[in-house]
Amino acid sequence: MKRHPPSSLIAPRLFVLWLAFLLCLPGACQRAYGQDVASDGLRQSRDDAWWTGPMMANSAETLPPGHVLLEPYLYDVASRGSDSFGSRTYMNYGVANNFTMGIIPVFGYNRVSNAPNSSGVQVGDITVQAQYRFRQFHEGSWLPTVAVNVQETFPTGKYDHLGNRPADGLGSGAYTTTIGLNTQTYVWMPNGRILRVRFDVSASFSSRADVEGVSVYGTDANFRGHARPGVNVFANAAAEYSLTRHWVLALDVIYSHNSSTHVSGQEYANNDPFPPDTALGAKSNRYIGFAPAVEYNWSPNIGLLLGVRVIPSGNRTSSSITPAIALNYVH
């Protein structure tokens, strides 16, 4: 009987295979297109390269004034017998030169094993964002496009008073401010094809949330207290290889560190007349994940992305696999 490797080893092996494939592509394409590109000394023009963007990394670009970007994502975070189906839609508008604003609404439905599923599609926390571009990439210069991104997430999603359906929780109950630095540059490979590279870093800070009853923080029906999500530091390195004008291969490598979430309060209606303060909440955790994807672009303004984010278990993080599909449209 054939034995399969444990799931903790599958993700790293897939990552190594995909990375090796991506790194070997330039040489393979150089042989395939050698007569058309390498021998003629031609380089692919940026106008010939169409992109949707990788699965995870934000763009450092801004929209021209009056233009809009719509990018809805559909995904399923699958982990230990549970599925969190969700949609996240990026809606951006070019306000002025080098300045873009947008909103990100989130909806979701949780299906869990040995517990009630969500009672229906739930509304998550909504995010408002603004991005200002400091400089833009120019061919011949080693300096990338650089932009600062500021997001404010509002607690519009349900997070406590969940009763017997904890799966209805899709929010945090806290206001979260995220400050990020996004960069993007272009590299021409030996075969003349373009490799677009992004590197983003961000940090998120959350306010305190009042918590009553069953909540996303693991409290029970008798709990009354507060929760404060920990600081999150996030880094993302991504590369997109323009295989042809229409087809692009992409890869994100991500790192996330979450400080401890502090939950404190009291349990009421129990047998102890003097209930002690309880300290719940999640301990700090960190993870490294990756997200290979394939892009297909019908035109410079519309494209489709198919990808999967893989997070191996470890460092107080459960393993998860998140397939996703996204449509990118710019007008």
Contacts in CASP RR format, 6 or more apart in sequence:
PFRMAT RR
TARGET T0000
AUTHOR 0000-0000-0000
METHOD contacts of the structure
MODEL  1
MKRHPPSSLIAPRLFVLWLAFLLCLPGACQRAYGQDVASDGLRQSRDDAW
WTGPMMANSAETLPPGHVLLEPYLYDVASRGSDSFGSRTYMNYGVANNFT
MGIIPVFGYNRVSNAPNSSGVQVGDITVQAQYRFRQFHEGSWLPTVAVNV
QETFPTGKYDHLGNRPADGLGSGAYTTTIGLNTQTYVWMPNGRILRVRFD
VSASFSSRADVEGVSVYGTDANFRGHARPGVNVFANAAAEYSLTRHWVLA
LDVIYSHNSSTHVSGQEYANNDPFPPDTALGAKSNRYIGFAPAVEYNWSP
NIGLLLGVRVIPSGNRTSSSITPAIALNYVH
5 13 0 8 1.000
7 313 0 8 1.000
7 319 0 8 1.000
8 312 0 8 1.000
8 313 0 8 1.000
8 319 0 8 1.000
11 289 0 8 1.000
11 310 0 8 1.000
11 311 0 8 1.000
11 312 0 8 1.000
11 319 0 8 1.000
11 321 0 8 1.000
12 312 0 8 1.000
14 292 0 8 1.000
14 310 0 8 1.000
15 289 0 8 1.000
15 290 0 8 1.000
15 310 0 8 1.000
18 251 0 8 1.000
18 290 0 8 1.000
18 292 0 8 1.000
19 251 0 8 1.000
21 249 0 8 1.000
22 239 0 8 1.000
22 241 0 8 1.000
22 249 0 8 1.000
22 251 0 8 1.000
25 241 0 8 1.000
25 243 0 8 1.000
25 249 0 8 1.000
26 189 0 8 1.000
26 190 0 8 1.000
26 191 0 8 1.000
26 193 0 8 1.000
26 195 0 8 1.000
26 241 0 8 1.000
27 189 0 8 1.000
27 190 0 8 1.000
27 191 0 8 1.000
29 189 0 8 1.000
29 191 0 8 1.000
29 193 0 8 1.000
29 243 0 8 1.000
30 37 0 8 1.000
30 38 0 8 1.000
30 189 0 8 1.000
30 190 0 8 1.000
30 191 0 8 1.000
30 192 0 8 1.000
33 191 0 8 1.000
33 193 0 8 1.000
34 191 0 8 1.000
36 42 0 8 1.000
37 43 0 8 1.000
37 44 0 8 1.000
37 191 0 8 1.000
37 192 0 8 1.000
37 193 0 8 1.000
38 190 0 8 1.000
38 191 0 8 1.000
38 192 0 8 1.000
41 192 0 8 1.000
42 192 0 8 1.000
43 188 0 8 1.000
43 192 0 8 1.000
44 188 0 8 1.000
44 192 0 8 1.000
44 193 0 8 1.000
44 194 0 8 1.000
44 242 0 8 1.000
46 139 0 8 1.000
46 186 0 8 1.000
46 194 0 8 1.000
47 300 0 8 1.000
48 242 0 8 1.000
48 245 0 8 1.000
49 194 0 8 1.000
49 196 0 8 1.000
49 242 0 8 1.000
49 245 0 8 1.000
49 248 0 8 1.000
50 242 0 8 1.000
50 245 0 8 1.000
50 246 0 8 1.000
50 248 0 8 1.000
50 297 0 8 1.000
50 299 0 8 1.000
50 300 0 8 1.000
50 303 0 8 1.000
51 196 0 8 1.000
51 240 0 8 1.000
51 242 0 8 1.000
51 248 0 8 1.000
51 295 0 8 1.000
51 297 0 8 1.000
52 71 0 8 1.000
52 248 0 8 1.000
52 295 0 8 1.000
52 297 0 8 1.000
52 303 0 8 1.000
52 304 0 8 1.000
52 305 0 8 1.000
52 326 0 8 1.000
52 328 0 8 1.000
53 59 0 8 1.000
53 240 0 8 1.000
53 248 0 8 1.000
53 250 0 8 1.000
53 295 0 8 1.000
53 305 0 8 1.000
53 328 0 8 1.000
54 198 0 8 1.000
54 238 0 8 1.000
54 239 0 8 1.000
54 240 0 8 1.000
54 250 0 8 1.000
54 251 0 8 1.000
54 252 0 8 1.000
54 291 0 8 1.000
54 293 0 8 1.000
54 305 0 8 1.000
55 250 0 8 1.000
55 252 0 8 1.000
55 291 0 8 1.000
55 293 0 8 1.000
55 305 0 8 1.000
55 307 0 8 1.000
55 309 0 8 1.000
55 324 0 8 1.000
55 326 0 8 1.000
56 236 0 8 1.000
56 238 0 8 1.000
56 252 0 8 1.000
56 254 0 8 1.000
56 291 0 8 1.000
56 309 0 8 1.000
57 182 0 8 1.000
57 198 0 8 1.000
57 199 0 8 1.000
57 200 0 8 1.000
57 236 0 8 1.000
57 237 0 8 1.000
57 238 0 8 1.000
57 252 0 8 1.000
58 149 0 8 1.000
58 182 0 8 1.000
58 198 0 8 1.000
58 200 0 8 1.000
58 236 0 8 1.000
59 182 0 8 1.000
59 184 0 8 1.000
59 198 0 8 1.000
60 133 0 8 1.000
60 144 0 8 1.000
60 145 0 8 1.000
60 146 0 8 1.000
60 147 0 8 1.000
60 182 0 8 1.000
60 183 0 8 1.000
60 184 0 8 1.000
60 198 0 8 1.000
60 200 0 8 1.000
61 133 0 8 1.000
61 136 0 8 1.000
61 145 0 8 1.000
61 147 0 8 1.000
61 184 0 8 1.000
62 94 0 8 1.000
62 98 0 8 1.000
62 99 0 8 1.000
62 100 0 8 1.000
62 131 0 8 1.000
62 132 0 8 1.000
62 133 0 8 1.000
62 147 0 8 1.000
63 69 0 8 1.000
63 92 0 8 1.000
63 93 0 8 1.000
63 94 0 8 1.000
63 100 0 8 1.000
63 330 0 8 1.000
64 94 0 8 1.000
64 97 0 8 1.000
65 94 0 8 1.000
65 95 0 8 1.000
65 96 0 8 1.000
65 97 0 8 1.000
66 93 0 8 1.000
66 94 0 8 1.000
66 95 0 8 1.000
67 93 0 8 1.000
67 94 0 8 1.000
67 330 0 8 1.000
67 331 0 8 1.000
68 91 0 8 1.000
68 92 0 8 1.000
68 93 0 8 1.000
68 94 0 8 1.000
68 330 0 8 1.000
68 331 0 8 1.000
69 90 0 8 1.000
69 91 0 8 1.000
69 92 0 8 1.000
69 93 0 8 1.000
69 328 0 8 1.000
69 329 0 8 1.000
69 330 0 8 1.000
70 89 0 8 1.000
70 90 0 8 1.000
70 91 0 8 1.000
70 327 0 8 1.000
70 328 0 8 1.000
70 329 0 8 1.000
71 89 0 8 1.000
71 90 0 8 1.000
71 326 0 8 1.000
71 327 0 8 1.000
71 328 0 8 1.000
71 329 0 8 1.000
72 87 0 8 1.000
72 88 0 8 1.000
72 89 0 8 1.000
72 90 0 8 1.000
72 326 0 8 1.000
72 327 0 8 1.000
73 87 0 8 1.000
73 88 0 8 1.000
73 89 0 8 1.000
73 90 0 8 1.000
73 324 0 8 1.000
73 325 0 8 1.000
73 326 0 8 1.000
74 85 0 8 1.000
74 86 0 8 1.000
74 87 0 8 1.000
74 324 0 8 1.000
74 325 0 8 1.000
74 326 0 8 1.000
75 85 0 8 1.000
75 86 0 8 1.000
75 87 0 8 1.000
75 88 0 8 1.000
75 322 0 8 1.000
75 323 0 8 1.000
75 324 0 8 1.000
75 325 0 8 1.000
76 83 0 8 1.000
76 84 0 8 1.000
76 85 0 8 1.000
76 86 0 8 1.000
76 322 0 8 1.000
76 323 0 8 1.000
76 324 0 8 1.000
77 83 0 8 1.000
77 84 0 8 1.000
77 86 0 8 1.000
77 320 0 8 1.000
77 322 0 8 1.000
78 320 0 8 1.000
78 321 0 8 1.000
78 322 0 8 1.000
78 323 0 8 1.000
79 318 0 8 1.000
79 319 0 8 1.000
79 320 0 8 1.000
79 321 0 8 1.000
80 113 0 8 1.000
80 318 0 8 1.000
80 319 0 8 1.000
81 112 0 8 1.000
81 113 0 8 1.000
82 110 0 8 1.000
82 111 0 8 1.000
82 112 0 8 1.000
82 113 0 8 1.000
83 110 0 8 1.000
83 111 0 8 1.000
84 108 0 8 1.000
84 109 0 8 1.000
84 110 0 8 1.000
84 111 0 8 1.000
85 108 0 8 1.000
85 109 0 8 1.000
85 110 0 8 1.000
85 111 0 8 1.000
86 106 0 8 1.000
86 107 0 8 1.000
86 108 0 8 1.000
86 109 0 8 1.000
87 106 0 8 1.000
87 107 0 8 1.000
87 108 0 8 1.000
88 104 0 8 1.000
88 105 0 8 1.000
88 106 0 8 1.000
89 104 0 8 1.000
89 105 0 8 1.000
90 102 0 8 1.000
90 104 0 8 1.000
91 102 0 8 1.000
91 103 0 8 1.000
91 104 0 8 1.000
91 105 0 8 1.000
92 100 0 8 1.000
92 101 0 8 1.000
92 102 0 8 1.000
92 129 0 8 1.000
93 100 0 8 1.000
93 101 0 8 1.000
93 102 0 8 1.000
94 100 0 8 1.000
94 101 0 8 1.000
95 101 0 8 1.000
98 132 0 8 1.000
98 133 0 8 1.000
98 134 0 8 1.000
99 130 0 8 1.000
99 131 0 8 1.000
99 132 0 8 1.000
99 133 0 8 1.000
100 130 0 8 1.000
100 131 0 8 1.000
101 128 0 8 1.000
101 129 0 8 1.000
101 130 0 8 1.000
101 131 0 8 1.000
102 128 0 8 1.000
102 129 0 8 1.000
102 130 0 8 1.000
103 126 0 8 1.000
103 127 0 8 1.000
103 128 0 8 1.000
103 129 0 8 1.000
104 126 0 8 1.000
104 127 0 8 1.000
104 128 0 8 1.000
104 129 0 8 1.000
104 151 0 8 1.000
105 123 0 8 1.000
105 124 0 8 1.000
105 126 0 8 1.000
106 123 0 8 1.000
106 124 0 8 1.000
106 125 0 8 1.000
106 126 0 8 1.000
106 127 0 8 1.000
106 170 0 8 1.000
107 121 0 8 1.000
107 122 0 8 1.000
107 123 0 8 1.000
107 124 0 8 1.000
108 118 0 8 1.000
108 121 0 8 1.000
108 122 0 8 1.000
108 124 0 8 1.000
108 170 0 8 1.000
109 117 0 8 1.000
109 118 0 8 1.000
109 120 0 8 1.000
109 121 0 8 1.000
109 122 0 8 1.000
110 117 0 8 1.000
110 118 0 8 1.000
110 122 0 8 1.000
110 167 0 8 1.000
110 168 0 8 1.000
110 169 0 8 1.000
110 170 0 8 1.000
111 117 0 8 1.000
111 118 0 8 1.000
111 167 0 8 1.000
112 167 0 8 1.000
115 166 0 8 1.000
115 167 0 8 1.000
116 164 0 8 1.000
116 165 0 8 1.000
116 167 0 8 1.000
117 165 0 8 1.000
117 167 0 8 1.000
118 165 0 8 1.000
118 167 0 8 1.000
118 168 0 8 1.000
118 169 0 8 1.000
119 165 0 8 1.000
119 168 0 8 1.000
120 168 0 8 1.000
122 157 0 8 1.000
122 158 0 8 1.000
122 168 0 8 1.000
122 169 0 8 1.000
122 170 0 8 1.000
123 156 0 8 1.000
123 157 0 8 1.000
123 158 0 8 1.000
123 170 0 8 1.000
124 156 0 8 1.000
124 157 0 8 1.000
124 158 0 8 1.000
124 170 0 8 1.000
124 171 0 8 1.000
125 153 0 8 1.000
125 154 0 8 1.000
125 155 0 8 1.000
125 156 0 8 1.000
125 157 0 8 1.000
125 170 0 8 1.000
125 171 0 8 1.000
125 172 0 8 1.000
125 173 0 8 1.000
125 176 0 8 1.000
126 153 0 8 1.000
126 154 0 8 1.000
126 156 0 8 1.000
127 151 0 8 1.000
127 152 0 8 1.000
127 153 0 8 1.000
127 154 0 8 1.000
128 151 0 8 1.000
128 152 0 8 1.000
128 154 0 8 1.000
129 149 0 8 1.000
129 150 0 8 1.000
129 151 0 8 1.000
129 152 0 8 1.000
130 149 0 8 1.000
130 150 0 8 1.000
130 151 0 8 1.000
131 147 0 8 1.000
131 148 0 8 1.000
131 149 0 8 1.000
131 150 0 8 1.000
131 182 0 8 1.000
132 147 0 8 1.000
132 148 0 8 1.000
133 145 0 8 1.000
133 146 0 8 1.000
133 147 0 8 1.000
134 146 0 8 1.000
134 147 0 8 1.000
134 148 0 8 1.000
135 143 0 8 1.000
135 145 0 8 1.000
135 146 0 8 1.000
136 145 0 8 1.000
137 143 0 8 1.000
137 144 0 8 1.000
137 145 0 8 1.000
137 184 0 8 1.000
137 185 0 8 1.000
137 186 0 8 1.000
139 186 0 8 1.000
142 185 0 8 1.000
143 185 0 8 1.000
144 183 0 8 1.000
144 184 0 8 1.000
144 185 0 8 1.000
144 197 0 8 1.000
145 183 0 8 1.000
145 184 0 8 1.000
145 185 0 8 1.000
146 181 0 8 1.000
146 182 0 8 1.000
146 183 0 8 1.000
147 181 0 8 1.000
147 182 0 8 1.000
147 183 0 8 1.000
148 179 0 8 1.000
148 180 0 8 1.000
148 181 0 8 1.000
148 182 0 8 1.000
149 178 0 8 1.000
149 179 0 8 1.000
149 180 0 8 1.000
149 181 0 8 1.000
149 182 0 8 1.000
149 202 0 8 1.000
150 177 0 8 1.000
150 178 0 8 1.000
150 179 0 8 1.000
150 180 0 8 1.000
151 176 0 8 1.000
151 177 0 8 1.000
151 178 0 8 1.000
152 175 0 8 1.000
152 176 0 8 1.000
152 177 0 8 1.000
152 178 0 8 1.000
153 172 0 8 1.000
153 175 0 8 1.000
153 176 0 8 1.000
153 177 0 8 1.000
153 178 0 8 1.000
154 175 0 8 1.000
155 171 0 8 1.000
155 172 0 8 1.000
155 173 0 8 1.000
155 174 0 8 1.000
155 175 0 8 1.000
155 209 0 8 1.000
156 171 0 8 1.000
157 169 0 8 1.000
157 170 0 8 1.000
157 171 0 8 1.000
157 172 0 8 1.000
157 173 0 8 1.000
158 168 0 8 1.000
158 169 0 8 1.000
158 170 0 8 1.000
158 171 0 8 1.000
159 169 0 8 1.000
159 170 0 8 1.000
159 171 0 8 1.000
159 172 0 8 1.000
159 173 0 8 1.000
159 209 0 8 1.000
159 211 0 8 1.000
159 215 0 8 1.000
159 216 0 8 1.000
159 217 0 8 1.000
160 173 0 8 1.000
160 210 0 8 1.000
160 211 0 8 1.000
160 212 0 8 1.000
160 213 0 8 1.000
160 214 0 8 1.000
160 215 0 8 1.000
160 216 0 8 1.000
160 217 0 8 1.000
160 219 0 8 1.000
161 212 0 8 1.000
161 213 0 8 1.000
161 214 0 8 1.000
161 215 0 8 1.000
162 168 0 8 1.000
162 169 0 8 1.000
162 213 0 8 1.000
162 214 0 8 1.000
162 215 0 8 1.000
162 216 0 8 1.000
163 213 0 8 1.000
163 214 0 8 1.000
163 221 0 8 1.000
164 214 0 8 1.000
166 214 0 8 1.000
166 215 0 8 1.000
166 216 0 8 1.000
166 218 0 8 1.000
169 215 0 8 1.000
169 216 0 8 1.000
171 216 0 8 1.000
172 206 0 8 1.000
172 209 0 8 1.000
172 216 0 8 1.000
172 229 0 8 1.000
173 209 0 8 1.000
173 227 0 8 1.000
174 206 0 8 1.000
174 207 0 8 1.000
174 208 0 8 1.000
174 209 0 8 1.000
174 227 0 8 1.000
174 228 0 8 1.000
174 229 0 8 1.000
175 206 0 8 1.000
175 207 0 8 1.000
176 204 0 8 1.000
176 205 0 8 1.000
176 206 0 8 1.000
176 207 0 8 1.000
176 229 0 8 1.000
177 204 0 8 1.000
177 205 0 8 1.000
177 206 0 8 1.000
178 202 0 8 1.000
178 203 0 8 1.000
178 204 0 8 1.000
178 205 0 8 1.000
179 202 0 8 1.000
179 203 0 8 1.000
180 200 0 8 1.000
180 201 0 8 1.000
180 202 0 8 1.000
180 203 0 8 1.000
181 200 0 8 1.000
181 201 0 8 1.000
181 202 0 8 1.000
182 198 0 8 1.000
182 200 0 8 1.000
183 198 0 8 1.000
183 199 0 8 1.000
183 200 0 8 1.000
184 196 0 8 1.000
184 197 0 8 1.000
184 198 0 8 1.000
185 196 0 8 1.000
185 197 0 8 1.000
186 194 0 8 1.000
186 195 0 8 1.000
186 196 0 8 1.000
186 197 0 8 1.000
187 194 0 8 1.000
187 195 0 8 1.000
187 196 0 8 1.000
187 197 0 8 1.000
188 194 0 8 1.000
188 195 0 8 1.000
189 195 0 8 1.000
189 241 0 8 1.000
193 241 0 8 1.000
193 242 0 8 1.000
193 243 0 8 1.000
194 241 0 8 1.000
194 242 0 8 1.000
195 239 0 8 1.000
195 240 0 8 1.000
195 241 0 8 1.000
195 242 0 8 1.000
196 239 0 8 1.000
196 240 0 8 1.000
196 242 0 8 1.000
197 237 0 8 1.000
197 238 0 8 1.000
197 239 0 8 1.000
197 240 0 8 1.000
198 236 0 8 1.000
198 237 0 8 1.000
198 238 0 8 1.000
198 239 0 8 1.000
199 235 0 8 1.000
199 236 0 8 1.000
199 237 0 8 1.000
199 238 0 8 1.000
200 234 0 8 1.000
200 235 0 8 1.000
200 236 0 8 1.000
201 233 0 8 1.000
201 234 0 8 1.000
201 235 0 8 1.000
201 236 0 8 1.000
202 233 0 8 1.000
202 234 0 8 1.000
202 235 0 8 1.000
203 231 0 8 1.000
203 232 0 8 1.000
203 233 0 8 1.000
203 234 0 8 1.000
204 231 0 8 1.000
204 232 0 8 1.000
204 234 0 8 1.000
205 231 0 8 1.000
206 228 0 8 1.000
206 229 0 8 1.000
206 230 0 8 1.000
206 231 0 8 1.000
207 228 0 8 1.000
208 226 0 8 1.000
208 227 0 8 1.000
208 228 0 8 1.000
209 226 0 8 1.000
209 227 0 8 1.000
209 228 0 8 1.000
209 229 0 8 1.000
210 225 0 8 1.000
210 226 0 8 1.000
211 217 0 8 1.000
211 219 0 8 1.000
211 223 0 8 1.000
211 224 0 8 1.000
211 225 0 8 1.000
211 226 0 8 1.000
211 227 0 8 1.000
211 263 0 8 1.000
212 223 0 8 1.000
212 224 0 8 1.000
212 225 0 8 1.000
213 219 0 8 1.000
213 220 0 8 1.000
213 221 0 8 1.000
213 222 0 8 1.000
213 223 0 8 1.000
213 224 0 8 1.000
214 220 0 8 1.000
214 221 0 8 1.000
214 223 0 8 1.000
215 223 0 8 1.000
215 227 0 8 1.000
217 227 0 8 1.000
217 261 0 8 1.000
217 263 0 8 1.000
217 280 0 8 1.000
217 281 0 8 1.000
217 282 0 8 1.000
218 263 0 8 1.000
218 280 0 8 1.000
218 281 0 8 1.000
219 225 0 8 1.000
219 263 0 8 1.000
219 280 0 8 1.000
220 267 0 8 1.000
222 267 0 8 1.000
222 268 0 8 1.000
222 269 0 8 1.000
222 270 0 8 1.000
223 265 0 8 1.000
223 266 0 8 1.000
223 267 0 8 1.000
223 268 0 8 1.000
223 278 0 8 1.000
224 265 0 8 1.000
224 266 0 8 1.000
224 268 0 8 1.000
225 263 0 8 1.000
225 264 0 8 1.000
225 265 0 8 1.000
225 266 0 8 1.000
226 263 0 8 1.000
226 264 0 8 1.000
226 265 0 8 1.000
227 261 0 8 1.000
227 262 0 8 1.000
227 263 0 8 1.000
227 281 0 8 1.000
228 261 0 8 1.000
228 262 0 8 1.000
228 263 0 8 1.000
229 261 0 8 1.000
230 258 0 8 1.000
230 259 0 8 1.000
230 260 0 8 1.000
230 261 0 8 1.000
230 262 0 8 1.000
231 258 0 8 1.000
231 259 0 8 1.000
232 256 0 8 1.000
232 257 0 8 1.000
232 258 0 8 1.000
232 259 0 8 1.000
233 256 0 8 1.000
233 257 0 8 1.000
234 254 0 8 1.000
234 255 0 8 1.000
234 256 0 8 1.000
234 257 0 8 1.000
235 254 0 8 1.000
235 255 0 8 1.000
235 256 0 8 1.000
236 252 0 8 1.000
236 253 0 8 1.000
236 254 0 8 1.000
236 255 0 8 1.000
237 252 0 8 1.000
237 253 0 8 1.000
237 254 0 8 1.000
238 250 0 8 1.000
238 251 0 8 1.000
238 252 0 8 1.000
238 253 0 8 1.000
239 250 0 8 1.000
239 251 0 8 1.000
240 248 0 8 1.000
240 249 0 8 1.000
240 250 0 8 1.000
240 295 0 8 1.000
241 248 0 8 1.000
241 249 0 8 1.000
241 250 0 8 1.000
242 248 0 8 1.000
243 249 0 8 1.000
245 297 0 8 1.000
246 296 0 8 1.000
246 297 0 8 1.000
246 298 0 8 1.000
247 294 0 8 1.000
247 295 0 8 1.000
247 296 0 8 1.000
247 297 0 8 1.000
248 294 0 8 1.000
248 295 0 8 1.000
248 296 0 8 1.000
248 297 0 8 1.000
249 292 0 8 1.000
249 293 0 8 1.000
249 294 0 8 1.000
249 295 0 8 1.000
250 292 0 8 1.000
250 293 0 8 1.000
250 294 0 8 1.000
250 295 0 8 1.000
250 305 0 8 1.000
251 290 0 8 1.000
251 291 0 8 1.000
251 292 0 8 1.000
251 293 0 8 1.000
252 290 0 8 1.000
252 291 0 8 1.000
252 293 0 8 1.000
252 309 0 8 1.000
253 288 0 8 1.000
253 289 0 8 1.000
253 290 0 8 1.000
254 288 0 8 1.000
254 289 0 8 1.000
254 290 0 8 1.000
254 291 0 8 1.000
254 309 0 8 1.000
255 286 0 8 1.000
255 287 0 8 1.000
255 288 0 8 1.000
255 289 0 8 1.000
256 286 0 8 1.000
256 287 0 8 1.000
257 284 0 8 1.000
257 285 0 8 1.000
257 286 0 8 1.000
258 282 0 8 1.000
258 284 0 8 1.000
258 285 0 8 1.000
258 286 0 8 1.000
259 284 0 8 1.000
260 281 0 8 1.000
260 282 0 8 1.000
260 283 0 8 1.000
260 284 0 8 1.000
261 281 0 8 1.000
261 282 0 8 1.000
262 279 0 8 1.000
262 281 0 8 1.000
263 278 0 8 1.000
263 279 0 8 1.000
263 280 0 8 1.000
263 281 0 8 1.000
264 277 0 8 1.000
264 278 0 8 1.000
264 279 0 8 1.000
264 280 0 8 1.000
265 277 0 8 1.000
265 278 0 8 1.000
266 275 0 8 1.000
266 277 0 8 1.000
266 278 0 8 1.000
267 275 0 8 1.000
267 278 0 8 1.000
268 275 0 8 1.000
282 316 0 8 1.000
283 316 0 8 1.000
284 316 0 8 1.000
285 315 0 8 1.000
285 316 0 8 1.000
285 317 0 8 1.000
286 315 0 8 1.000
286 317 0 8 1.000
287 311 0 8 1.000
287 312 0 8 1.000
287 314 0 8 1.000
287 315 0 8 1.000
287 317 0 8 1.000
288 312 0 8 1.000
289 309 0 8 1.000
289 310 0 8 1.000
289 311 0 8 1.000
289 312 0 8 1.000
290 309 0 8 1.000
290 310 0 8 1.000
291 307 0 8 1.000
291 308 0 8 1.000
291 309 0 8 1.000
291 310 0 8 1.000
292 307 0 8 1.000
292 308 0 8 1.000
293 305 0 8 1.000
293 306 0 8 1.000
293 307 0 8 1.000
293 308 0 8 1.000
294 305 0 8 1.000
294 306 0 8 1.000
294 307 0 8 1.000
295 303 0 8 1.000
295 304 0 8 1.000
295 305 0 8 1.000
296 303 0 8 1.000
296 304 0 8 1.000
297 303 0 8 1.000
297 304 0 8 1.000
298 304 0 8 1.000
300 330 0 8 1.000
301 329 0 8 1.000
301 330 0 8 1.000
301 331 0 8 1.000
302 327 0 8 1.000
302 328 0 8 1.000
302 329 0 8 1.000
302 330 0 8 1.000
303 327 0 8 1.000
303 328 0 8 1.000
303 329 0 8 1.000
304 325 0 8 1.000
304 326 0 8 1.000
304 327 0 8 1.000
304 328 0 8 1.000
305 324 0 8 1.000
305 325 0 8 1.000
305 326 0 8 1.000
305 327 0 8 1.000
305 328 0 8 1.000
306 324 0 8 1.000
306 325 0 8 1.000
307 323 0 8 1.000
307 324 0 8 1.000
307 325 0 8 1.000
308 321 0 8 1.000
308 322 0 8 1.000
308 323 0 8 1.000
308 324 0 8 1.000
309 320 0 8 1.000
309 321 0 8 1.000
309 322 0 8 1.000
309 324 0 8 1.000
310 320 0 8 1.000
310 321 0 8 1.000
310 322 0 8 1.000
311 317 0 8 1.000
311 319 0 8 1.000
311 320 0 8 1.000
311 321 0 8 1.000
311 322 0 8 1.000
312 319 0 8 1.000
313 319 0 8 1.000
END
